[in-house]
């Protein structure tokens, strides 16, 4: 079997985290080769039951005109919701490492007539955004796939505007009906310590998601 490109592997693992059905990595690789099935999995209505996207958006309390970077945007599950929340004066950077997902999102955005979403085909270790361009980074079910997290955090800190935030939503390190294998997960407390070491402080925490933690960080002591 030929080697799998890194961006394909990362995208397949990210999808595994959002999949309501248990699959091994080989099954995910096969699924990734079928774009329609892959997108259908990411957009499965069953995901809403535990991801609670409307409640997440309310908790974020986004303001019109904000610039939000959705890291690991995939098919646009959150990106289009974020775009509606920030309004026509705002912007959503839909950041993903998978060219297929970027093409899908571009088509979806065009067909929906949405003009405040900009897709970004990023590097695995760099969101490729300008400095001081983002009010909030939104990282859902993605952080545990980023290998050089220290570098990524340093870049995000430079890309944040004054008063900006980093929102981290990811699976708790405990058995859940869906999500990545336990050995891939990052527990809440180690993530908080990692963020503190990178110069962020925990500013808010929401507990309504059944299988995930929902943490909000801001630069500062």
C-alpha positions in Angstrom: 0.0 0.0 0.0 1.4 3.4 -0.9 2.3 5.8 1.9 -0.6 8.0 3.1 0.2 11.8 2.8 0.3 13.5 6.1 -2.6 15.8 5.4 -4.8 12.8 4.5 -3.9 11.0 7.7 -4.6 14.1 9.8 -8.0 14.7 8.1 -9.0 11.0 8.6 -8.0 11.2 12.3 -10.0 14.4 12.7 -13.0 12.8 11.1 -12.6 9.8 13.5 -13.1 12.2 16.4 -16.4 13.4 15.0 -17.8 10.0 13.9 -20.8 8.6 15.8 -19.8 5.1 14.7 -16.6 3.3 15.9 -14.1 2.8 13.1 -10.5 1.8 13.0 -7.9 3.9 11.1 -8.1 1.6 8.0 -11.8 2.1 7.8 -11.4 5.8 8.1 -8.8 5.8 5.3 -11.3 4.0 3.0 -14.0 6.4 4.0 -11.8 9.4 3.2 -11.5 8.1 -0.3 -15.3 8.6 -0.8 -15.8 12.4 -0.4 -19.6 12.1 -0.3 -19.6 9.6 2.5 -16.9 11.5 4.3 -18.9 14.7 4.2 -22.1 12.9 5.2 -20.3 11.6 8.3 -19.1 15.0 9.3 -22.6 16.5 8.8 -24.5 13.5 10.3 -27.5 15.0 12.2 -26.7 12.6 15.0 -23.7 14.7 15.8 -26.0 17.6 16.9 -27.2 15.6 19.9 -23.8 15.7 21.6 -22.1 18.6 19.9 -25.0 21.0 20.7 -23.9 23.6 18.1 -26.6 26.1 18.9 -25.7 26.0 22.6 -22.0 26.4 21.7 -22.8 29.4 19.6 -24.8 31.0 22.4 -22.0 30.4 24.8 -19.5 32.0 22.5 -21.6 35.2 22.4 -19.9 36.3 19.2 -20.3 39.9 18.2 -21.0 41.3 14.7 -17.7 42.2 13.0 -15.5 39.6 14.7 -12.9 37.6 12.9 -13.0 33.9 13.9 -10.6 31.2 12.8 -12.2 27.8 12.7 -9.2 25.4 13.0 -10.0 22.0 11.5 -13.1 23.4 9.8 -13.8 20.2 7.7 -17.0 20.4 5.8 -18.1 23.6 7.5 -20.2 22.2 10.3 -19.3 25.1 12.6 -17.8 27.5 10.0 -21.2 28.5 8.5 -22.8 28.8 11.9 -19.9 31.1 13.0 -20.3 33.1 9.8 -24.0 33.8 10.5 -23.1 34.8 14.1 -20.4 37.4 13.1 -22.6 38.8 10.3 -21.7 40.5 7.0 -19.1 42.8 8.7 -17.3 39.8 10.3 -15.1 37.1 8.8 -14.6 33.4 9.4 -11.3 31.8 8.4 -12.1 28.1 7.7 -8.7 26.5 8.3 -8.1 22.9 7.2 -5.2 20.7 6.0 -7.3 18.6 3.6 -7.6 20.0 0.0 -10.8 18.0 -0.6 -12.5 19.5 2.5 -11.4 23.0 1.4 -12.9 22.5 -2.1 -16.1 21.1 -0.6 -16.4 24.1 1.7 -15.7 26.6 -1.1 -18.6 25.1 -3.1 -20.9 25.0 -0.1 -20.1 28.7 0.7 -20.6 29.7 -2.9 -23.9 27.8 -3.2 -25.2 29.3 0.0 -24.3 32.8 -1.1 -22.1 33.4 2.0 -19.5 36.0 1.5 -17.8 36.3 4.9 -16.0 32.9 4.9 -12.5 32.6 3.6 -11.1 29.1 3.3 -7.4 28.5 4.2 -5.5 25.4 3.0 -3.1 25.4 6.0 0.0 23.5 6.9 -0.3 20.8 9.7 1.8 23.0 12.0 0.7 26.5 10.9 -2.8 28.0 10.3 -1.2 30.5 7.8 -3.0 33.6 8.9 -1.7 37.1 9.2 -0.5 38.5 12.6 -3.2 40.3 14.6 -6.0 39.2 12.3 -8.1 37.0 14.6 -10.4 37.8 17.5 -11.1 34.2 18.4 -9.6 30.9 17.5 -12.2 28.1 17.6 -10.6 24.6 17.8 -13.1 21.8 18.1 -12.1 18.2 18.1 -8.8 19.1 16.5 -6.2 20.0 19.0 -5.1 16.4 19.8 -4.2 15.9 16.1 -1.7 18.8 16.0 1.8 17.5 16.5 3.9 20.6 17.2 1.4 22.2 19.6 4.0 24.6 21.2 4.7 26.1 17.8 1.0 26.3 16.9 0.2 28.1 20.2 3.0 30.6 19.6 1.7 31.3 16.1 -1.9 31.7 17.4 -0.7 34.1 20.0 0.8 36.3 17.3 -2.3 36.0 15.2 -4.7 37.1 17.9 -5.8 40.7 18.2 -5.7 42.4 21.6 -8.3 40.9 23.8 -8.6 37.8 21.6 -9.5 34.3 22.8 -8.7 30.7 22.0 -11.6 28.3 22.4 -10.8 24.7 22.9 -13.4 22.0 22.6 -12.2 18.4 22.7 -13.1 15.0 24.0 -12.6 14.2 27.7 -10.0 11.5 28.4 -12.6 9.0 29.4 -14.7 6.4 27.7 -17.4 8.0 25.5 -19.8 6.6 22.9 -17.8 8.4 20.1 -14.5 10.2 19.7 -10.9 9.2 19.2 -9.1 6.4 21.0 -8.3 7.3 24.7 -4.6 7.2 24.0 -5.0 10.1 21.5 -7.0 12.3 23.8 -5.7 15.2 25.9 -7.2 15.5 29.3 -8.5 18.8 30.5 -6.0 19.6 33.2 -2.9 18.9 31.1 -4.3 21.1 28.4 -4.9 23.9 30.9 -1.3 23.6 32.0 -0.1 23.6 28.4 -2.0 26.8 27.7 -0.6 28.4 30.8 2.9 27.5 29.9 2.3 29.2 26.5 1.2 32.4 28.1 -2.6 31.9 28.2 -5.0 31.9 31.2 -8.3 30.0 31.6 -11.0 32.7 31.3 -14.2 30.7 31.1 -15.4 27.1 31.1 -18.7 25.6 30.0 -19.9 22.2 31.2 -23.0 21.5 29.1 -21.4 19.2 26.5 -21.7 15.6 27.6 -18.5 14.2 26.2 -16.2 17.2 25.7 -14.7 20.0 27.7 -15.2 23.5 26.5 -12.5 25.9 27.6 -11.9 29.6 26.8 -8.4 31.0 27.1 -7.0 34.5 26.8 -3.4 35.7 26.7 -2.1 36.8 30.1 -0.7 35.5 33.4 
